[in-house]
Amino acid sequence: MTDNSNTTDIRSLSLWQALTPVILLITMLGASVYYFSDNSSYGANQIALLIAAGVAAFIGMRNGHQWDDIEQGIIHGISNAMIAVLILLVVGSLIGTWMLAGTVQSLIYFGLQLISASWFYAAACLVCGIAAMSIGSSWTVAGTLGIAFMGMAMAMQLDLAIAAGAIISGAYFGDKLSPLSDTTNLASAVTGTPLFDHIQNLLWTTVPGFLIALCIFSIMGGEQTLASAESIRSTMTGLQANFNLGAHLLIPVVVVFVLAWRRVPALITLAAGALIGGLFAVLFQQEAIGRFISSEGIASAERSLLAVWTALFDGYVSETGNDALDSLLSRGGMSSMLNTVWLILCAMAFGSVMEKVGLLERILMAILSSVRSTTGLIVTTVFTCIGANVMTADQYIAIVLPGRMYKLEYARRGLASKNLSRTLEDAATLTSPLIPWNTCGAYMAGTLGVATLSYLPYAFFNLLGPVLCVAFAVAHFRIVPLESEQNA
């Protein structure tokens, strides 16, 4: 925030002045969703952020701030996110090479083997969790495995709303704990929390919530028919027919988690995982490489080099002839992360201007005037995140805006940044698919064929996230002081 010399200027700002860019942003984001629907996050939201940043800058200049100072604030804010941007790009490369290497396919294959005919709901939740953790995308899992699970549920005349709730619970569990997830990286970046420290702290609320959800789904499960086993068998057959599968292809995953456990910096850890994935692709997936890169007039070594190179920057494209399988497996590459990087840069620009000219601090003065305790601060953060999801209809903005707003306040009160990053995930990421007009809620309803308000009561993991976060705050359990983070 601004320094002490600007305190008088901040106090002279009216609350309406401070809220004007926020109200404009919310209005434009609503219009963005209305006009562009699910595509709103592919540019329209970024324009809204930049226009709102411009209005905030104008208000700041009207109150005595110089453009050069505002510009330096923007540069400083964006520079704070550069490591996260590089991590996101490397994550894209890692996904691409792991797809080419058959690592992700092996994870999915072994996950499908966990399906039990008599525990459909719990199995759907668990398998979607494993798949989402391996690829870092709840949307991809819902749009591929989720569709298959919904088909099985229809054939067995099961409750489709419960099935959708199980799929979404699993998909968001895996997404939250995956170092490949854009929201996980975003929450880490906006709060300045090291990625793996953030994931480690997430375990305290995420794992209990997931285990409770699994228990509930197990109780609600019924006897399944042979159709479910046949559907799973067909998917496994497709994987076996097109890729060399095996436990040895999980070595890149083991390497990444060992490096993370040894606290090697996230950028180095993920880069190593991407390169090892490329090596494993060359060693074990020559047939897949041949389908990926045309072999006419190209030597084997050159084809392998081009395949790995392409997977690193543009991802892997599967051509098995099975549309569902190809949709699941065609992804990754640095290019796939550019839209998220674009959003981060625009969001950081907006937040930096709001911070530099004192508008964020003026809003915080109003919000925090009645917050007297650590519990009150965390609970206020939870409801701010949920409110941002409702008003902005975008989970990324629901992470970025509260993260920027509360970051320094947590530090002022002696709280480690990982408390804030965990709260952002528990409250912003998990509630996004529970709101019908949010892009996540609209996507899940359209993809799974169940209305958002119908599956909402059964998305147990998502509902438990903010509840457990508030419960931990009230009990003052696992609230990490700033000193322990600084001494780590």
Secondary structure as UniProt FT lines:
FT   HELIX           4..6
FT   HELIX           7..12
FT   HELIX           15..36
FT   HELIX           37..42
FT   HELIX           44..62
FT   TURN            63..64
FT   HELIX           67..79
FT   TURN            80..81
FT   HELIX           82..101
FT   HELIX           103..112
FT   TURN            113..114
FT   TURN            117..118
FT   HELIX           120..135
FT   HELIX           138..143
FT   HELIX           145..155
FT   TURN            156..157
FT   HELIX           160..177
FT   TURN            179..180
FT   HELIX           182..191
FT   HELIX           195..220
FT   HELIX           226..242
FT   HELIX           247..250
FT   HELIX           251..261
FT   TURN            262..263
FT   HELIX           266..284
FT   HELIX           286..292
FT   TURN            296..297
FT   HELIX           300..314
FT   HELIX           323..329
FT   HELIX           334..337
FT   HELIX           338..356
FT   TURN            357..358
FT   HELIX           359..368
FT   TURN            369..370
FT   HELIX           374..392
FT   HELIX           395..412
FT   TURN            413..414
FT   HELIX           417..424
FT   HELIX           425..429
FT   TURN            430..431
FT   HELIX           432..434
FT   TURN            436..437
FT   HELIX           439..448
FT   HELIX           452..455
FT   HELIX           456..458
FT   HELIX           460..475
FT   HELIX           482..487
//
